[in-house]
Amino acid sequence: MRRIKITSHKMSSKKTFLEFFAGGGMARLGLGDAWRCLLANDLDPQKCASYRTNFGGDDLIEGDIAQISGSDLPRERVDLVWGSFPCQDLSLAGARGGMSARRSGAFFPFWSLIEALIAERRAPRIIAIENVSGLLTSNGGRDFACVIELMAEAGYAVTAATLDAKHFTPQSRPRLFILGFAPGLTPPKAASPFSEDTAPTALAAAQAQLSKTAKAQWFWLGAAPRLSRNARLSDIIDWDAPDWHSREQTEKLIAMMAPHQRARLDNIVKHGARRAGAAFRRTRIENGEPVQRVEARFDGLAGCLRTPAGGSSRQIVFAIENSDVRSRLLSPREAARLMGLPEEYILPQSTNAALKLCGDGVAVPVVRWLAETVFEPALAGAKARRAA
């Protein structure tokens, strides 16, 4: 059995972390070989199977986080607790039930474990929470405020930033990251929003509604990813894949595009460019009637990956080459590349399970950026001060 190798650092010198709602271990991959996982947890059997396949199962607890107690957690104080709690009740694409709903309500058992660690004087040095940007407006901003208030009341300096995977991989995937730092840690700070990209209007509005107590613990993150990426969608798709649609199927999809998108496609074909595009099927109301559209983009990015729960959630790939247009569904391996997973990462054999794993995950290079730019400098600075 192949496993993702974590090497190059002595075990004792590695920073430690717990990963909740771990999925297939994407946060673990992003943190990299300078970090050691002491415990991971997820409820989904297929995701847990992938986790074991790629990392082994010694540190994995499969099951409901609500059934885990403080006594199940490692005895040592960890450097980081990561939690990507379910987003379905917060997403703009979902029912917006908020954190009182069943799935996104899993945040509260997660926080109970944090409180158990705090009560036993082994509070994590850093808490990182990842979710959809819809958390900022869920329940009129009250769900976001709830998370911030709990962290601030526990003594953590708190910030939040929106980070988009598009700066690292060819996928438009903005996500909200809420970060808490124990006293003595000095992450990169700014007196005001460092970048409109990381602190959009919705975040500024949500922060403005926080209590005085929470605002006293708040700081703006003083770092932002570079505004570029290393690859385009055309670089990661398999041009020689065998499962392209028939010409008739492709023409039918093209006919479903809105006029301005069809014109864009025609212009690319006319100039003989080699380009890849991505599209979703959507139902729109036009002139009072529902119309099914294929909404495509040809800017080098795929749309945000989603789980394959509905008929419109699987992306369509358009490949334009030598004035010819082909189409097919995005493959699991291509989805994995969009998430920054390495080629040696073993995906589930089931297409739906693989797409779900990717669609529910956190982009690996975004976590790596946070580790290198925010977490590791904050921990190193605190260690240096203790040594002095």
Secondary structure as GFF3:
##gff-version 3
##sequence-region A 1 388
A	DSSP	three_ten_helix	11	13	.	.	.	ID=ss1
A	DSSP	beta_strand	15	20	.	.	.	ID=ss2
A	DSSP	alpha_helix	26	31	.	.	.	ID=ss3
A	DSSP	beta_strand	35	42	.	.	.	ID=ss4
A	DSSP	alpha_helix	45	55	.	.	.	ID=ss5
A	DSSP	beta_strand	60	62	.	.	.	ID=ss6
A	DSSP	three_ten_helix	65	67	.	.	.	ID=ss7
A	DSSP	three_ten_helix	70	72	.	.	.	ID=ss8
A	DSSP	beta_strand	80	83	.	.	.	ID=ss9
A	DSSP	three_ten_helix	98	100	.	.	.	ID=ss10
A	DSSP	three_ten_helix	104	106	.	.	.	ID=ss11
A	DSSP	alpha_helix	107	119	.	.	.	ID=ss12
A	DSSP	beta_strand	126	131	.	.	.	ID=ss13
A	DSSP	three_ten_helix	133	136	.	.	.	ID=ss14
A	DSSP	three_ten_helix	138	141	.	.	.	ID=ss15
A	DSSP	alpha_helix	142	153	.	.	.	ID=ss16
A	DSSP	beta_strand	157	164	.	.	.	ID=ss17
A	DSSP	three_ten_helix	165	167	.	.	.	ID=ss18
A	DSSP	beta_strand	174	181	.	.	.	ID=ss19
A	DSSP	beta_strand	189	190	.	.	.	ID=ss20
A	DSSP	alpha_helix	201	208	.	.	.	ID=ss21
A	DSSP	alpha_helix	212	216	.	.	.	ID=ss22
A	DSSP	beta_strand	220	221	.	.	.	ID=ss23
A	DSSP	alpha_helix	233	236	.	.	.	ID=ss24
A	DSSP	alpha_helix	247	255	.	.	.	ID=ss25
A	DSSP	alpha_helix	259	270	.	.	.	ID=ss26
A	DSSP	beta_strand	275	286	.	.	.	ID=ss27
A	DSSP	beta_strand	289	297	.	.	.	ID=ss28
A	DSSP	beta_strand	316	321	.	.	.	ID=ss29
A	DSSP	beta_strand	324	329	.	.	.	ID=ss30
A	DSSP	alpha_helix	332	338	.	.	.	ID=ss31
A	DSSP	alpha_helix	351	359	.	.	.	ID=ss32
A	DSSP	alpha_helix	364	370	.	.	.	ID=ss33
A	DSSP	pi_helix	371	375	.	.	.	ID=ss34
A	DSSP	alpha_helix	376	387	.	.	.	ID=ss35
###
